[in-house]
């Protein structure tokens, strides 16, 4: 039976989703945009700054369930402008061991929640 969690637990998500769902083998992270997780407020900036906020949040959520970035097996990255992919990659790549990157899809979206420029969804393998 999947386990549904929201972090931080004092923040009530105003939409029908959980930000982390665990099953026997994987942790699934909902799409994350650049936000101060504790306050639930957008942290908008250039693509590098937003990517750093998003990836720090990914790492924090993984840590809450006993995992780390080396456990990530897949990410979906949504950008409002694909011309910013190189800048996003420059930050994103630093969160993984060189040459051991998760499988990934990158798409351009017309708009992202809160006016964000980047949204990342991840799946991580749980340790046995």
N, C-alpha and C positions, 0 to 999 in steps of 0.2 A: 504494500500500500504506500503510495507516495506521501511524503511529508512536506507540507507547505509552510514556509517561513517568510517573515518580513523583518528586515533589519533597517534601522534600529527599531526595536519592537514598540517604542513609544510613538513612532510616527504612523499615522493611519494613512494607508495608500488610498487615494480618492478614486480609484478605478478597480475594476474586478480582475485583479491578478496578484500573484505572489511574486516577490522579487527573487526568491530562491525556492526551487522544488527539488527534493532529493528522492531518488529511488534506490534500489539495491546497488546499482552500478555507477550512476552519474549524478552530478549536481548540475541543474539547469538554472542559469541566471537570466532573468528577464532583461529586455533591452534597457540599457543604462545611458542616460545623457549626462552632460556636465551639470552636476548639482551638488550642493552641500547636503549630504545625506542626513546629517543631524537636524538641519533646519528645513530640509525639503525645498530649498530655493535654488533656482538656476544660477550657475556660475558661468556666464557667457564671456567669451574672449575670442582670440584667434584660434585657429584649428589646433595648433600645438598645445595651447593652454587647456582647451576643452578636452583634447585627447588625454592629456595627463590626468585631469580630474576624473575622467571616465575610467581609465586604467587603474588609478589608485582605488577607486570604488570597487572595481572587479577584484583586485587583490584583497581588499578589506572583507568583502563578502565571502570570498573563498576561505579566508582565514577564520571566519566565524563558523565554518563547517569543517575545519581541520584540513583544509587543502591549501595549495599555493599555485602560483602561475605555472609551475612545471606540470601540473595536473590537467591543464586546459588542453582539450583535444580539438575543439572547433570554436570559431568565432564568426559572427556575421557583423560586418561593419557597414553602416549606412551613413553616407555623407550627403550634404545638401549640394556639394560642388565637387565633382570628381577631379577637377584640376588641383584640389588640395590633397590628393592622395599621397603624394611624395612627402609633404610636410607631416601628414598624419602618420605615415609609415616610419618617419624618423623618430617619433615618440613611441608609437606602438611597439616597434621592434625591440626597443630597449627593455621591455618587460619580460622578454623571453630569452632563454639561452640561445646563443648564436647557432643557427642551423637547426634548431629544434622548435620550430614555430607550429602553432596549431593549423589545421586545415582552415581555410577562410574563404568567405564570399564577401565581396565589396560591391555595393550598389549605390546609385545616386537616388535620393529621395527628394520629392518636391518640397517637403517641409518636415521638420522633426519637432517633437514635443518641446514646448517652452522656447522655441526659437533657436534651439541648439543646432550646431553645425555637424555633430557626429553623435551616433548612437551605436553601442556595441552590445551584442548578445553573445553569451558564451555557454559552452558545455564542458564540464570537467569530469574526468574519470575519478571515481572514488577509490581510495586505497583499500585493499582487503586485508 
